Amino acid sequence: QVQVVESGGGLVQAGGSLRLSCTVSGFSFREYTMGWFRQAPGKEREGISCINWNSNQKFYADFVKGRFTISRDNAKNTAYLELNSLEPEDTAMYYCAAGPWQWTGGSCNLGDGSYRYWGQGTQVTVSS
């Protein structure tokens, strides 16, 4: 049974930090590209960052501006997204997704179609 479970969200003041985790089971994690997405109320889902299967490639959306860092630990079947210098505009549900590396030729991108499995999300709320 495939599971993608996010954790680490919460309420934080502006300027604060959080570390999100995404732990998976039921498929071979090391063969999958991992991506992080978010959706704020009333807005469309947007891609934040992705990392390819061996961590050689990472991509960040422009709005990240060096504040977030993606990583993964294949031994622990877990991907991470470290959020720093958080702003109220970062308030959203944060989702993790996994896509077979073959779908993107070993690289990563933030297109929805590149991901097969999605988690239920973890809420991040940033107060001003």
C-alpha positions as CSV (number, residue, x, y, z in Angstrom):
1,Q,0.0,0.0,0.0
2,V,1.4,3.3,-1.1
3,Q,1.7,6.0,1.6
4,V,3.0,9.6,1.4
5,V,2.8,11.3,4.7
6,E,3.8,14.9,5.4
7,S,4.6,16.3,8.8
8,G,6.2,19.3,10.5
9,G,3.7,22.0,9.7
10,G,2.4,24.3,12.3
11,L,1.9,27.9,13.4
12,V,4.9,30.2,13.3
13,Q,5.6,33.9,13.5
14,A,6.8,35.8,10.5
15,G,10.6,35.4,10.2
16,G,10.4,31.9,11.8
17,S,11.3,28.5,10.4
18,L,9.8,25.1,10.0
19,R,11.1,21.8,8.7
20,L,8.7,19.7,6.8
21,S,9.2,16.0,6.3
22,C,7.6,13.6,3.8
23,T,8.0,9.9,4.6
24,V,6.9,7.3,2.0
25,S,6.2,3.6,1.9
26,G,4.9,1.1,-0.6
27,F,7.2,2.0,-3.5
28,S,11.0,2.4,-4.1
29,F,11.7,5.9,-2.8
30,R,15.2,6.1,-4.3
31,E,13.7,5.6,-7.8
32,Y,11.4,8.6,-7.4
33,T,11.7,12.3,-7.9
34,M,10.2,14.2,-5.0
35,G,8.4,17.5,-5.2
36,W,6.8,20.0,-2.7
37,F,3.8,22.0,-3.6
38,R,1.4,24.3,-1.7
39,Q,-2.1,25.6,-2.0
40,A,-3.4,28.7,-0.2
41,P,-7.2,29.2,0.3
42,G,-8.7,30.5,-2.8
43,K,-5.6,30.0,-4.9
44,E,-4.3,27.4,-7.3
45,R,-1.8,24.8,-6.2
46,E,1.8,25.9,-7.0
47,G,5.1,24.1,-7.1
48,I,7.7,25.0,-4.6
49,S,10.7,22.8,-5.2
50,C,11.8,19.4,-6.4
51,I,14.8,17.1,-6.1
52,N,15.8,14.2,-8.4
53,W,16.4,10.7,-7.3
54,N,20.1,11.1,-6.3
55,S,19.9,14.7,-5.2
56,N,22.1,15.9,-8.1
57,Q,19.4,18.2,-9.3
58,K,17.3,20.6,-7.3
59,F,14.9,23.2,-8.6
60,Y,13.1,26.1,-6.8
61,A,10.3,28.3,-7.8
62,D,11.2,32.0,-8.1
63,F,9.2,33.0,-5.1
64,V,11.4,30.9,-2.8
65,K,14.2,33.5,-3.1
66,G,16.7,31.3,-1.3
67,R,14.5,30.9,1.8
68,F,13.7,27.2,1.4
69,T,15.9,24.2,1.1
70,I,14.9,20.7,-0.3
71,S,16.8,17.5,0.6
72,R,16.2,13.8,0.8
73,D,17.5,10.8,2.7
74,N,17.0,7.7,0.6
75,A,18.0,5.5,3.5
76,K,15.0,6.9,5.5
77,N,12.6,7.1,2.6
78,T,12.1,10.7,3.5
79,A,12.2,14.1,1.8
80,Y,12.5,17.4,3.6
81,L,11.7,21.0,3.0
82,E,13.3,23.5,5.3
83,L,11.4,26.8,5.4
84,N,13.2,29.9,6.7
85,S,12.3,33.6,6.8
86,L,8.7,32.7,6.6
87,E,6.2,35.3,5.6
88,P,2.4,35.5,6.1
89,E,2.1,34.9,2.3
90,D,3.6,31.5,2.8
91,T,0.5,30.3,4.7
92,A,-0.9,27.3,2.9
93,M,-1.3,23.6,2.9
94,Y,2.0,22.0,1.9
95,Y,2.0,18.8,-0.1
96,C,4.6,16.3,-1.0
97,A,4.5,14.3,-4.2
98,A,6.6,11.5,-5.8
99,G,7.1,10.7,-9.5
100,P,9.0,7.9,-11.2
101,W,12.4,9.2,-12.4
102,Q,11.7,7.8,-15.8
103,W,8.9,10.3,-16.3
104,T,11.3,13.2,-16.3
105,G,14.5,11.5,-17.6
106,G,16.2,11.7,-14.2
107,S,15.8,15.4,-13.8
108,C,13.0,17.2,-11.9
109,N,10.4,19.7,-12.6
110,L,7.2,21.1,-11.0
111,G,4.7,20.0,-13.5
112,D,1.8,18.2,-11.9
113,G,1.9,15.5,-14.5
114,S,5.4,14.4,-13.4
115,Y,4.1,13.1,-10.1
116,R,2.3,9.8,-9.4
117,Y,1.7,9.8,-5.7
118,W,0.6,12.7,-3.5
119,G,0.3,13.2,0.3
120,Q,-2.6,14.7,2.2
121,G,-0.7,17.8,3.2
122,T,0.5,19.6,6.3
123,Q,-0.7,23.0,7.2
124,V,1.7,25.9,7.6
125,T,0.4,29.1,9.1
126,V,2.5,32.2,9.4
127,S,1.3,35.0,11.7
128,S,2.3,38.6,11.2
